[in-house]
Amino acid sequence: MQRRPRGARGPRPFDLSRILRAPRRSLVGLLSALALAGLAWLLPPGWLPESGGRAPAGQDRPTTTTPAGEYVLQGKVSSVADGDTVTLQVGGSRHRVRLASIDAPETGKDGKAGQPYGQASRRALSDMVAGRDVRARCFEKDQYDRDICDLELPEGPTVNRRMVESGMAWANRQGRDQHLRDRALIGLEQSARDARLGLWADAKPEQPWAWRYACRQRGDC
């Protein structure tokens, strides 16, 4: 091996024998570093995560100001089908909106009778919202493509709560409360029941979901 003259300046020439004579642990570390450097050169840009565990650039999750799954519809109520369903005109589109967490007495259809207070419930809802601008805070769509929402007016509680506290609808507790998002409705229903308001004037009012089941069993629905 040619020795480097004493006092010579500049980079040392490549000396393979020096590397081979290095301790085995240092040699393994060097080879590993070279392999990683080659792998990083082959990978596409942006593949490796940034510091702090963040996702690759362009793949960050979008932020939202509303709870996941919720959305808002703002429009005018153009029609009221029954005590828990309205049509909302939003710009150039119409949305059928089912009031969340409540169930109103059935009105009947196709000439068939509905439940007691079915028509009274529809009129009560119509008096509150027909032709008015409302804000609908919605959670999902049901199997009939209806938006499931809380209806909000500029003043007071939600329309959903007003219907229950006036005795014109039930808190929807079918299926072990799986449809009940607003648990305050339970207390409002009890207050209406104690005061015998609306449908609670009857001695034994029938829950709408129980009435629908019996109606289907008879073949009338």
N, CA, C and O of each residue as an XYZ file, in Angstrom:
884
protein
N       0.856     -1.194      0.000
C       0.000      0.000      0.000
C       0.886      1.236      0.000
O       1.862      1.305      0.747
N       0.548      2.206     -0.833
C       1.314      3.440     -0.899
C       0.954      4.319      0.272
O      -0.218      4.608      0.513
N       2.009      4.759      1.028
C       1.772      5.605      2.174
C       1.555      7.046      1.732
O       2.104      7.492      0.725
N       0.734      7.773      2.511
C       0.430      9.183      2.243
C       1.593     10.003      2.763
O       1.964      9.851      3.927
N       2.181     10.859      1.953
C       3.320     11.676      2.408
C       2.934     12.501      3.605
O       1.814     13.005      3.689
N       3.897     12.649      4.573
C       3.652     13.449      5.776
C       3.383     14.895      5.365
O       4.100     15.458      4.538
N       2.332     15.496      5.959
C       2.026     16.898      5.691
C       1.216     17.113      4.430
O       0.896     18.253      4.095
N       0.865     16.008      3.698
C       0.072     16.166      2.476
C      -1.337     16.611      2.811
O      -1.907     16.179      3.813
N      -1.896     17.464      1.985
C      -3.247     17.969      2.179
C      -4.209     17.352      1.152
O      -3.804     16.713      0.181
N      -5.546     17.583      1.428
C      -6.554     17.048      0.513
C      -7.149     15.763      1.027
O      -6.659     15.214      2.014
N      -8.179     15.271      0.396
C      -8.865     14.057      0.877
C      -7.984     12.836      0.735
O      -7.174     12.721     -0.186
N      -8.169     11.924      1.681
C      -7.423     10.685      1.612
C      -7.924      9.832      0.444
O      -9.121      9.856      0.156
N      -7.085      9.106     -0.214
C      -7.565      8.180     -1.269
C      -8.357      7.040     -0.648
O      -8.149      6.677      0.510
N      -9.270      6.481     -1.442
C     -10.112      5.375     -0.953
C      -9.240      4.167     -0.629
O      -8.444      3.718     -1.454
N      -9.403      3.656      0.571
C      -8.563      2.553      1.037
C      -9.467      1.407      1.471
O      -9.919      1.393      2.616
N      -9.749      0.437      0.585
C     -10.618     -0.700      0.894
C     -10.046     -1.543      2.018
O     -10.794     -2.093      2.827
N      -8.737     -1.648      2.076
C      -8.133     -2.500      3.105
C      -8.403     -1.959      4.495
O      -8.531     -2.732      5.445
N      -8.494     -0.610      4.633
C      -8.789     -0.020      5.946
C     -10.180     -0.431      6.407
O     -10.385     -0.753      7.577
N     -11.157     -0.416      5.458
C     -12.526     -0.795      5.802
C     -12.589     -2.256      6.197
O     -13.262     -2.617      7.163
N     -11.871     -3.116      5.432
C     -11.928     -4.546      5.703
C     -11.265     -4.883      7.024
O     -11.637     -5.863      7.670
N     -10.260     -4.065      7.446
C      -9.598     -4.323      8.710
C     -10.370     -3.778      9.903
O      -9.992     -4.034     11.046
N     -11.472     -3.012      9.655
C     -12.243     -2.418     10.755
C     -12.929     -3.517     11.550
O     -13.181     -4.597     11.016
N     -13.237     -3.261     12.823
C     -13.952     -4.258     13.630
C     -15.254     -4.671     12.941
O     -15.878     -3.868     12.247
N     -15.665     -5.947     13.142
C     -16.840     -6.491     12.453
C     -18.087     -5.676     12.752
O     -18.893     -5.456     11.848
N     -18.283     -5.212     14.005
C     -19.499     -4.467     14.370
C     -19.591     -3.174     13.582
O     -20.669     -2.801     13.120
N     -18.453     -2.480     13.424
C     -18.452     -1.231     12.649
C     -18.755     -1.506     11.192
O     -19.470     -0.743     10.543
N     -18.197     -2.621     10.667
C     -18.420     -2.963      9.275
C     -19.888     -3.263      9.004
O     -20.431     -2.828      7.988
N     -20.546     -4.014      9.916
C     -21.973     -4.330      9.753
C     -22.807     -3.056      9.781
O     -23.732     -2.899      8.984
N     -22.480     -2.136     10.705
C     -23.216     -0.879     10.785
C     -23.085     -0.068      9.520
O     -24.056      0.534      9.062
N     -21.871     -0.046      8.940
C     -21.645      0.705      7.712
C     -22.456      0.139      6.566
O     -23.092      0.876      5.813
N     -22.427     -1.190      6.441
C     -23.180     -1.818      5.355
C     -24.678     -1.582      5.508
O     -25.368     -1.368      4.512
N     -25.200     -1.616      6.746
C     -26.621     -1.377      6.972
C     -26.997      0.045      6.572
O     -28.033      0.261      5.944
N     -26.165      1.008      6.930
C     -26.438      2.400      6.579
C     -26.472      2.591      5.076
O     -27.327      3.298      4.542
N     -25.505      1.933      4.385
C     -25.488      2.037      2.920
C     -26.738      1.430      2.302
O     -27.273      1.968      1.332
N     -27.217      0.297      2.860
C     -28.421     -0.344      2.326
C     -29.639      0.546      2.518
O     -30.456      0.673      1.607
N     -29.776      1.168      3.695
C     -30.912      2.052      3.956
C     -30.881      3.273      3.058
O     -31.920      3.722      2.574
N     -29.703      3.803      2.837
C     -29.589      4.962      1.956
C     -30.033      4.606      0.541
O     -30.704      5.402     -0.117
N     -29.667      3.424      0.073
C     -30.086      3.000     -1.252
C     -31.582      2.794     -1.338
O     -32.201      3.131     -2.348
N     -32.178      2.236     -0.272
C     -33.624      2.020     -0.267
C     -34.375      3.344     -0.286
O     -35.360      3.490     -1.009
N     -33.914      4.309      0.505
C     -34.567      5.616      0.544
C     -34.492      6.286     -0.822
O     -35.430      6.978     -1.220
N     -33.378      6.090     -1.555
C     -33.256      6.691     -2.880
C     -34.239      6.094     -3.872
O     -34.698      6.780     -4.785
N     -34.572      4.792     -3.693
C     -35.466      4.114     -4.625
C     -36.942      4.411     -4.365
O     -37.753      4.327     -5.287
N     -37.315      4.765     -3.102
C     -38.726      4.972     -2.764
C     -39.230      6.280     -3.352
O     -38.454      7.222     -3.509
N     -40.553      6.359     -3.690
C     -41.110      7.593     -4.239
C     -41.137      8.683     -3.187
O     -41.185      8.379     -1.995
N     -41.108      9.969     -3.601
C     -41.125     11.079     -2.648
C     -42.404     11.051     -1.820
O     -43.469     10.684     -2.315
N     -42.283     11.448     -0.534
C     -43.457     11.546      0.327
C     -43.884     10.245      0.953
O     -44.867     10.210      1.693
N     -43.135      9.119      0.662
C     -43.566      7.827      1.218
C     -43.276      7.749      2.699
O     -44.098      7.261      3.474
N     -42.123      8.221      3.091
C     -41.756      8.121      4.494
C     -42.530      9.139      5.307
O     -42.683     10.278      4.865
N     -43.038      8.758      6.518
C     -43.781      9.709      7.336
C     -42.890     10.812      7.862
O     -41.687     10.634      8.049
N     -43.522     11.983      8.103
C     -42.783     13.085      8.670
C     -42.558     12.835     10.151
O     -43.139     11.926     10.745
N     -41.702     13.664     10.733
C     -41.431     13.514     12.151
C     -42.697     13.749     12.941
O     -43.569     14.510     12.522
N     -42.800     13.081     14.111
C     -43.982     13.228     14.940
C     -45.067     12.256     14.584
O     -46.157     12.342     15.150
N     -44.824     11.301     13.643
C     -45.801     10.282     13.330
C     -46.919     10.756     12.426
O     -47.944     10.079     12.341
N     -46.778     11.886     11.743
C     -47.832     12.380     10.876
C     -47.908     11.551      9.602
O     -46.938     10.901      9.212
N     -49.075     11.580      8.958
C     -49.261     10.855      7.708
C     -48.475     11.528      6.610
O     -48.099     12.692      6.753
N     -48.206     10.812      5.485
C     -47.495     11.422      4.368
C     -48.196     12.670      3.882
O     -49.402     12.831      4.068
N     -47.424     13.564      3.250
C     -47.988     14.816      2.762
C     -49.163     14.547      1.838
O     -49.113     13.650      0.996
N     -50.242     15.347      2.007
C     -51.418     15.191      1.174
C     -52.392     14.174      1.677
O     -53.457     14.013      1.081
N     -52.076     13.455      2.778
C     -52.970     12.423      3.276
C     -53.499     12.743      4.672
O     -54.096     11.877      5.310
N     -53.293     13.972      5.162
C     -53.843     14.357      6.450
C     -55.356     14.326      6.388
O     -55.936     14.677      5.360
N     -56.020     13.906      7.481
C     -57.478     13.878      7.510
C     -58.017     15.299      7.576
O     -57.459     16.132      8.290
N     -59.099     15.598      6.843
C     -59.658     16.943      6.897
C     -60.265     17.212      8.264
O     -60.791     16.305      8.907
N     -60.189     18.458      8.702
C     -60.811     18.831      9.966
C     -62.268     19.184      9.719
O     -62.638     19.548      8.603
N     -63.111     19.079     10.766
C     -64.529     19.389     10.645
C     -64.979     20.117     11.897
O     -64.432     19.904     12.979
N     -65.963     20.963     11.750
C     -66.473     21.727     12.887
C     -67.753     21.126     13.430
O     -68.316     21.658     14.385
N     -68.230     20.035     12.854
C     -69.434     19.355     13.342
C     -69.090     17.912     13.657
O     -68.158     17.360     13.073
N     -69.833     17.283     14.580
C     -69.561     15.877     14.888
C     -69.636     15.014     13.636
O     -70.393     15.302     12.709
N     -68.837     13.950     13.627
C     -68.782     13.077     12.461
C     -70.161     12.565     12.102
O     -70.889     12.076     12.966
N     -70.524     12.673     10.840
C     -71.793     12.153     10.366
C     -72.910     13.168     10.353
O     -73.918     12.946      9.683
N     -72.776     14.287     11.073
C     -73.844     15.283     11.105
C     -73.725     16.241      9.919
O     -72.632     16.484      9.408
N     -74.874     16.780      9.493
C     -74.897     17.783      8.438
C     -76.112     18.673      8.655
O     -77.029     18.307      9.390
N     -76.121     19.827      8.025
C     -77.171     20.820      8.244
C     -77.882     21.128      6.932
O     -77.249     21.295      5.890
N     -79.218     21.200      7.002
C     -80.044     21.654      5.890
C     -80.765     22.925      6.333
O     -81.327     22.978      7.428
N     -80.746     23.928      5.496
C     -81.406     25.196      5.803
C     -82.399     25.471      4.690
O     -82.014     25.556      3.524
N     -83.687     25.612      5.040
C     -84.677     25.847      4.003
C     -86.057     26.140      4.567
O     -86.215     26.399      5.760
N     -87.051     26.093      3.692
C     -88.426     26.408      4.074
C     -89.273     25.144      4.031
O     -89.157     24.336      3.109
N     -90.125     24.981      5.038
C     -91.011     23.823      5.090
C     -92.151     24.047      4.096
O     -92.955     24.965      4.258
N     -92.210     23.204      3.073
C     -93.225     23.371      2.020
C     -94.470     22.538      2.271
O     -95.542     22.867      1.761
N     -94.350     21.450      3.056
C     -95.529     20.633      3.369
C     -95.262     19.802      4.616
O     -94.116     19.549      4.989
N     -96.365     19.381      5.255
C     -96.292     18.555      6.460
C     -97.118     17.303      6.220
O     -98.329     17.388      6.014
N     -96.477     16.146      6.244
C     -97.167     14.889      5.943
C     -97.914     14.352      7.159
O     -99.052     13.897      7.048
N     -97.268     14.410      8.311
C     -97.878     13.918      9.551
C     -97.148     14.573     10.714
O     -96.439     15.560     10.518
N     -97.308     14.045     11.908
C     -96.734     14.696     13.073
C     -95.239     14.551     13.242
O     -94.678     15.089     14.196
N     -94.568     13.833     12.337
C     -93.104     13.729     12.455
C     -92.388     13.746     11.112
O     -91.216     13.377     11.038
N     -93.075     14.172     10.041
C     -92.456     14.186      8.714
C     -92.851     15.445      7.955
O     -94.032     15.778      7.853
N     -91.846     16.143      7.423
C     -92.100     17.349      6.636
C     -91.284     17.286      5.353
O     -90.380     16.462      5.215
N     -91.621     18.175      4.412
C     -90.799     18.364      3.219
C     -90.137     19.723      3.315
O     -90.792     20.739      3.544
N     -88.824     19.723      3.135
C     -88.030     20.935      3.270
C     -87.484     21.340      1.906
O     -86.812     20.553      1.238
N     -87.776     22.564      1.502
C     -87.267     23.089      0.240
C     -85.920     23.753      0.515
O     -85.837     24.755      1.226
N     -84.881     23.181     -0.058
C     -83.515     23.692      0.143
C     -82.977     24.104     -1.228
O     -82.527     23.259     -2.001
N     -83.025     25.389     -1.523
C     -82.617     25.841     -2.842
C     -83.538     25.230     -3.901
O     -84.760     25.373     -3.845
N     -82.923     24.551     -4.859
C     -83.723     23.926     -5.911
C     -84.079     22.478     -5.640
O     -84.611     21.806     -6.524
N     -83.802     21.974     -4.442
C     -84.077     20.565     -4.147
C     -85.016     20.428     -2.959
O     -85.107     21.314     -2.109
N     -85.706     19.302     -2.920
C     -86.607     19.009     -1.819
C     -86.073     17.831     -1.013
O     -85.538     16.866     -1.558
N     -86.237     17.942      0.296
C     -85.799     16.878      1.200
C     -86.966     16.459      2.076
O     -87.633     17.289      2.693
N     -87.199     15.158      2.118
C     -88.168     14.636      3.088
C     -87.434     14.462      4.405
O     -86.438     13.743      4.484
N     -87.931     15.123      5.435
C     -87.261     15.144      6.732
C     -88.122     14.440      7.767
O     -89.288     14.784      7.964
N     -87.536     13.455      8.422
C     -88.187     12.742      9.531
C     -87.594     13.283     10.819
O     -86.379     13.243     11.013
N     -88.450     13.792     11.705
C     -87.974     14.359     12.955
C     -87.326     13.273     13.813
O     -87.925     12.231     14.078
N     -86.104     13.535     14.235
C     -85.332     12.549     14.995
C     -85.886     12.381     16.404
O     -86.404     13.324     17.001
N     -85.768     11.181     16.916
C     -86.020     10.856     18.338
C     -87.486     10.892     18.753
O     -87.787     10.670     19.926
N     -88.408     11.163     17.832
C     -89.817     11.181     18.203
C     -90.611     10.290     17.261
O     -90.142      9.938     16.178
N     -91.813      9.932     17.681
C     -92.719      9.138     16.844
C     -94.133      9.640     17.110
O     -94.619      9.579     18.239
N     -94.787     10.134     16.065
C     -96.124     10.710     16.208
C     -97.191      9.681     15.857
O     -96.908      8.735     15.121
N     -98.412      9.844     16.366
C     -99.496      8.926     16.010
C     -99.703      8.879     14.498
O     -99.609      9.904     13.822
N     -99.980      7.702     13.978
C    -100.150      7.519     12.542
C    -101.456      8.156     12.064
O    -102.488      8.088     12.731
N    -101.370      8.781     10.877
C    -102.554      9.457     10.328
C    -103.416      8.536      9.479
O    -104.569      8.861      9.199
N    -102.881      7.396      9.066
C    -103.613      6.535      8.138
C    -103.427      7.011      6.710
O    -103.045      8.159      6.481
N    -103.695      6.139      5.746
C    -103.548      6.503      4.335
C    -104.384      5.566      3.482
O    -104.851      4.524      3.940
N    -104.561      5.962      2.238
C    -105.353      5.180      1.280
C    -106.754      4.904      1.825
O    -107.299      3.817      1.637
N    -107.320      5.885      2.491
C    -108.680      5.739      3.003
C    -108.792      4.916      4.267
O    -109.899      4.699      4.759
N    -107.683      4.453      4.802
C    -107.712      3.641      6.016
C    -107.480      4.523      7.236
O    -106.712      5.484      7.194
N    -108.146      4.180      8.300
C    -108.069      4.987      9.511
C    -106.690      4.888     10.152
O    -106.018      3.860     10.073
N    -106.293      5.975     10.782
C    -105.042      5.980     11.511
C    -105.295      5.890     13.008
O    -106.314      5.356     13.445
N    -104.375      6.407     13.777
C    -104.497      6.378     15.233
C    -105.256      7.601     15.741
O    -105.313      8.626     15.063
N    -105.830      7.493     16.922
C    -106.361      8.687     17.576
C    -105.253      9.732     17.708
O    -104.115      9.387     18.028
N    -105.561     10.961     17.473
C    -104.650     12.101     17.551
C    -103.651     12.155     16.395
O    -102.742     12.984     16.401
N    -103.814     11.286     15.416
C    -102.923     11.346     14.260
C    -103.067     12.656     13.497
O    -102.072     13.308     13.180
N    -104.307     13.041     13.203
C    -104.539     14.296     12.476
C    -104.246     15.511     13.361
O    -103.750     16.529     12.879
N    -104.553     15.400     14.637
C    -104.260     16.509     15.555
C    -102.756     16.741     15.644
O    -102.310     17.886     15.726
N    -101.981     15.678     15.630
C    -100.528     15.793     15.665
C    -100.014     16.466     14.394
O     -99.139     17.330     14.455
N    -100.555     16.070     13.253
C    -100.133     16.691     11.995
C    -100.441     18.181     11.993
O     -99.608     18.983     11.571
N    -101.622     18.562     12.457
C    -101.997     19.987     12.496
C    -101.083     20.760     13.449
O    -100.692     21.890     13.156
N    -100.744     20.154     14.583
C     -99.868     20.833     15.540
C     -98.501     21.124     14.922
O     -97.959     22.217     15.089
N     -97.949     20.146     14.211
C     -96.652     20.354     13.565
C     -96.765     21.398     12.451
O     -95.880     22.237     12.284
N     -97.861     21.336     11.693
C     -98.073     22.301     10.616
C     -98.158     23.722     11.163
O     -97.605     24.652     10.575
N     -98.851     23.891     12.288
C     -98.966     25.226     12.890
C     -97.596     25.772     13.302
O     -97.374     26.982     13.275
N     -96.689     24.886     13.678
C     -95.362     25.321     14.119
C     -94.450     25.706     12.966
O     -93.717     26.690     13.060
N     -94.486     24.934     11.867
C     -93.402     25.072     10.883
C     -93.834     25.332      9.449
O     -92.998     25.745      8.646
N     -95.082     25.115      9.084
C     -95.482     25.234      7.674
C     -95.172     26.635      7.135
O     -95.581     27.640      7.715
N     -94.450     26.680      6.029
C     -94.100     27.937      5.391
C     -92.981     28.703      6.066
O     -92.663     29.818      5.651
N     -92.377     28.134      7.092
C     -91.331     28.834      7.838
C     -89.940     28.347      7.431
O     -89.751     27.209      7.001
N     -88.975     29.258      7.584
C     -87.579     28.883      7.391
C     -87.079     28.191      8.655
O     -87.249     28.710      9.758
N     -86.470     27.036      8.498
C     -85.980     26.273      9.637
C     -84.553     25.808      9.344
O     -84.096     25.783      8.201
N     -83.893     25.450     10.404
C     -82.566     24.834     10.308
C     -82.716     23.385     10.760
O     -83.195     23.116     11.862
N     -82.310     22.470      9.915
C     -82.402     21.046     10.237
C     -81.000     20.515     10.523
O     -80.135     20.508      9.648
N     -80.792     20.074     11.749
C     -79.509     19.430     12.113
C     -79.707     17.933     11.966
O     -80.434     17.314     12.742
N     -79.061     17.360     10.974
C     -79.363     15.989     10.542
C     -78.238     15.026     10.911
O     -77.078     15.408     11.066
N     -78.632     13.761     11.045
C     -77.702     12.736     11.514
C     -77.444     11.635     10.485
O     -76.346     11.082     10.425
N     -78.461     11.317      9.674
C     -78.330     10.214      8.719
C     -79.555     10.197      7.827
O     -80.468     11.006      7.994
N     -79.572      9.277      6.883
C     -80.766      8.994      6.075
C     -81.291      7.617      6.462
O     -80.516      6.715      6.783
N     -82.618      7.461      6.430
C     -83.180      6.148      6.749
C     -83.405      5.347      5.480
O     -83.008      5.765      4.392
N     -84.046      4.189      5.624
C     -84.228      3.287      4.481
C     -85.187      3.852      3.440
O     -85.262      3.340      2.322
N     -85.924      4.908      3.802
C     -86.844      5.545      2.858
C     -86.239      6.817      2.265
O     -86.952      7.611      1.652
N     -84.951      7.013      2.439
C     -84.217      8.169      1.924
C     -84.663      9.469      2.576
O     -84.534     10.538      1.979
N     -85.181      9.390      3.786
C     -85.537     10.599      4.524
C     -84.348     11.032      5.380
O     -83.628     10.201      5.933
N     -84.159     12.342      5.477
C     -83.140     12.871      6.378
C     -83.678     12.840      7.804
O     -84.785     13.312      8.059
N     -82.908     12.293      8.723
C     -83.311     12.201     10.130
C     -82.691     13.388     10.863
O     -81.471     13.473     11.007
N     -83.551     14.309     11.329
C     -83.041     15.604     11.795
C     -83.784     16.136     13.024
O     -84.918     15.752     13.312
N     -83.104     17.028     13.729
C     -83.744     17.917     14.695
C     -84.083     19.205     13.952
O     -83.227     19.776     13.275
N     -85.325     19.665     14.075
C     -85.721     20.922     13.445
C     -85.578     22.053     14.452
O     -86.061     21.958     15.580
N     -84.910     23.121     14.035
C     -84.654     24.251     14.921
C     -85.279     25.518     14.355
O     -85.113     25.839     13.178
N     -85.999     26.230     15.214
C     -86.539     27.545     14.893
C     -85.685     28.592     15.608
O     -84.943     28.260     16.533
N     -85.785     29.860     15.184
C     -84.967     30.882     15.847
C     -85.232     30.999     17.337
O     -84.351     31.394     18.100
N     -86.451     30.655     17.756
C     -86.803     30.823     19.157
C     -87.100     29.481     19.814
O     -87.654     28.579     19.186
N     -86.731     29.360     21.068
C     -87.142     28.222     21.880
C     -86.474     26.907     21.558
O     -85.495     26.857     20.814
N     -87.021     25.824     22.134
C     -86.445     24.480     21.953
C     -86.689     23.952     20.550
O     -87.370     24.593     19.749
N     -86.131     22.781     20.252
C     -86.345     22.170     18.941
C     -87.819     21.836     18.752
O     -88.565     21.662     19.715
N     -88.216     21.753     17.496
C     -89.589     21.366     17.173
C     -89.865     19.962     17.709
O     -90.975     19.672     18.154
N     -88.864     19.103     17.665
C     -89.002     17.737     18.180
C     -89.441     17.767     19.640
O     -90.366     17.057     20.035
N     -88.777     18.586     20.427
C     -89.121     18.676     21.850
C     -90.507     19.282     22.052
O     -91.256     18.849     22.928
N     -90.844     20.272     21.253
C     -92.153     20.910     21.392
C     -93.281     19.911     21.133
O     -94.309     19.933     21.809
N     -93.077     19.044     20.155
C     -94.121     18.065     19.849
C     -94.323     17.101     21.015
O     -95.455     16.729     21.325
N     -93.246     16.702     21.653
C     -93.367     15.760     22.765
C     -93.925     16.450     24.007
O     -94.787     15.889     24.683
N     -93.455     17.643     24.316
C     -93.905     18.308     25.539
C     -95.358     18.758     25.461
O     -95.993     18.999     26.488
N     -95.889     18.874     24.232
C     -97.303     19.239     24.082
C     -98.208     18.017     23.990
O     -99.422     18.148     23.834
N     -97.619     16.832     24.086
C     -98.415     15.613     24.036
C     -98.847     15.218     22.637
O     -99.830     14.496     22.469
N     -98.121     15.684     21.632
C     -98.479     15.380     20.251
C     -97.552     14.353     19.605
O     -97.696     14.039     18.423
N     -96.620     13.840     20.366
C     -95.730     12.786     19.867
C     -95.102     12.084     21.056
O     -95.059     12.612     22.167
N     -94.619     10.882     20.793
C     -93.907     10.098     21.797
C     -92.404     10.313     21.641
O     -91.928     10.624     20.549
N     -91.664     10.148     22.725
C     -90.221      9.929     22.606
C     -90.058      8.544     21.981
O     -90.652      7.575     22.453
N     -89.268      8.451     20.939
C     -89.152      7.200     20.189
C     -88.230      6.229     20.936
O     -87.007      6.299     20.816
N     -88.832      5.333     21.700
C     -88.051      4.422     22.533
C     -88.126      2.968     22.053
O     -87.792      2.039     22.788
N     -88.564      2.796     20.826
C     -88.627      1.423     20.323
C     -87.214      0.859     20.163
O     -86.247      1.594     19.960
N     -87.128     -0.470     20.261
C     -85.833     -1.123     20.101
C     -84.822     -0.712     21.140
O     -83.651     -0.505     20.821
N     -85.263     -0.588     22.404
C     -84.354     -0.230     23.513
C     -83.653      1.106     23.256
O     -82.445      1.240     23.447
N     -84.436      2.079     22.823
C     -83.960      3.458     22.645
C     -82.940      3.607     21.527
O     -82.179      4.575     21.532
N     -82.896      2.696     20.580
C     -81.868      2.803     19.539
C     -82.094      3.998     18.618
O     -81.171      4.418     17.921
N     -83.323      4.558     18.603
C     -83.605      5.729     17.768
C     -83.639      7.019     18.577
O     -83.928      8.081     18.025
N     -83.355      6.950     19.855
C     -83.482      8.110     20.743
C     -82.128      8.784     20.922
O     -81.270      8.275     21.643
N     -81.935      9.918     20.273
C     -80.698     10.681     20.416
C     -80.811     11.740     21.514
O     -79.833     12.035     22.200
N     -82.011     12.310     21.678
C     -82.226     13.381     22.655
C     -82.933     12.796     23.877
O     -84.153     12.637     23.880
N     -82.166     12.482     24.901
C     -82.741     11.828     26.074
C     -83.566     12.779     26.940
O     -84.278     12.329     27.839
N     -83.482     14.076     26.686
C     -84.339     15.019     27.406
C     -85.812     14.780     27.074
O     -86.693     15.194     27.828
N     -86.076     14.124     25.966
C     -87.460     13.850     25.566
C     -88.160     12.916     26.547
O     -89.386     12.947     26.656
N     -87.414     12.098     27.253
C     -88.030     11.166     28.207
C     -88.742     11.952     29.317
O     -89.887     11.656     29.658
N     -88.054     12.951     29.875
C     -88.663     13.770     30.916
C     -89.804     14.619     30.393
O     -90.809     14.802     31.081
N     -89.658     15.149     29.161
C     -90.726     15.956     28.575
C     -91.980     15.112     28.349
O     -93.097     15.579     28.572
N     -91.792     13.881     27.909
C     -92.943     12.991     27.716
C     -93.632     12.702     29.047
O     -94.861     12.695     29.119
N     -92.862     12.467     30.083
C     -93.458     12.184     31.384
C     -94.260     13.378     31.906
O     -95.321     13.200     32.505
N     -93.757     14.584     31.681
C     -94.478     15.783     32.114
C     -95.797     15.920     31.359
O     -96.821     16.260     31.952
N     -95.775     15.655     30.039
C     -97.004     15.722     29.247
C     -97.987     14.642     29.688
O     -99.195     14.875     29.735
N     -97.472     13.474     30.007
C     -98.316     12.374     30.481
C     -98.978     12.747     31.818
O    -100.175     12.529     32.007
N     -98.195     13.305     32.730
C     -98.739     13.678     34.036
C     -99.823     14.744     33.911
O    -100.795     14.750     34.666
N     -99.641     15.657     32.934
C    -100.626     16.729     32.738
C    -101.757     16.314     31.805
O    -102.673     17.095     31.549
N    -101.694     15.089     31.300
C    -102.703     14.544     30.384
C    -102.902     15.463     29.178
O    -104.028     15.783     28.799
N    -101.785     15.876     28.588
C    -101.829     16.725     27.407
C    -101.934     15.892     26.143
O    -101.368     14.802     26.059
N    -102.654     16.404     25.166
C    -102.722     15.770     23.860
C    -103.169     14.328     23.922
O    -104.209     14.010     24.499
N    -102.372     13.455     23.321
C    -102.727     12.039     23.237
C    -102.803     11.380     24.609
O    -103.392     10.308     24.744
N    -102.214     12.006     25.631
C    -102.240     11.431     26.973
C    -103.586     11.629     27.671
O    -103.783     11.173     28.798
N    -104.498     12.307     26.998
C    -105.854     12.400     27.538
C    -106.567     11.052     27.450
O    -107.498     10.786     28.209
N    -106.122     10.201     26.515
C    -106.676      8.847     26.419
C    -106.161      8.000     27.589
O    -105.051      8.205     28.081
N    -106.971      7.067     28.013
C    -106.590      6.216     29.142
C    -105.408      5.312     28.787
O    -104.499      5.131     29.596
N    -105.421      4.740     27.569
C    -104.352      3.830     27.161
C    -103.919      4.133     25.726
O    -104.249      3.376     24.813
N    -103.197      5.211     25.517
C    -102.720      5.505     24.158
C    -101.733      4.431     23.695
O    -100.945      3.908     24.483
N    -101.793      4.119     22.414
C    -100.949      3.049     21.868
C     -99.719      3.634     21.192
O     -99.815      4.569     20.397
N     -98.583      3.081     21.515
C     -97.340      3.530     20.894
C     -97.410      3.339     19.377
O     -97.861      2.291     18.916
N     -96.976      4.325     18.598
C     -97.068      4.211     17.142
C     -96.365      2.985     16.577
O     -96.874      2.361     15.646
N     -95.202      2.627     17.122
C     -94.483      1.461     16.593
C     -95.239      0.168     16.884
O     -95.187     -0.770     16.088
N     -95.946      0.107     18.026
C     -96.773     -1.068     18.325
C     -97.995     -1.092     17.404
O     -98.407     -2.157     16.943
N     -98.571      0.079     17.139
C     -99.737      0.161     16.247
C     -99.350     -0.277     14.831
O    -100.107     -1.008     14.194
N     -98.206      0.147     14.333
C     -97.770     -0.228     12.984
C     -97.553     -1.734     12.890
O     -97.916     -2.352     11.888
N     -96.971     -2.321     13.913
C     -96.740     -3.762     13.900
C     -98.072     -4.514     13.828
O     -98.220     -5.439     13.029
N     -99.035     -4.120     14.654
C    -100.337     -4.772     14.641
C    -101.043     -4.567     13.306
O    -101.724     -5.466     12.812
N    -100.879     -3.385     12.727
C    -101.494     -3.086     11.431
C    -100.923     -3.983     10.336
O    -101.662     -4.472      9.481
N     -99.622     -4.197     10.361
C     -98.998     -5.086      9.366
C     -99.433     -6.531      9.576
O     -99.641     -7.270      8.614
N     -99.566     -6.923     10.827
C    -100.001     -8.287     11.107
C    -101.409     -8.537     10.588
O    -101.723     -9.648     10.160
N    -102.253     -7.523     10.621
C    -103.615     -7.644     10.101
C    -103.662     -7.540      8.586
O    -104.673     -7.871      7.967
N    -102.574     -7.084      7.992
C    -102.549     -6.882      6.547
C    -103.174     -5.577      6.118
O    -103.516     -5.415      4.947
N    -103.334     -4.634      7.044
C    -103.959     -3.349      6.720
C    -102.939     -2.281      6.372
O    -103.318     -1.189      5.947
N    -101.670     -2.563      6.540
C    -100.628     -1.549      6.266
C     -99.594     -2.097      5.278
O     -98.645     -1.395      4.925
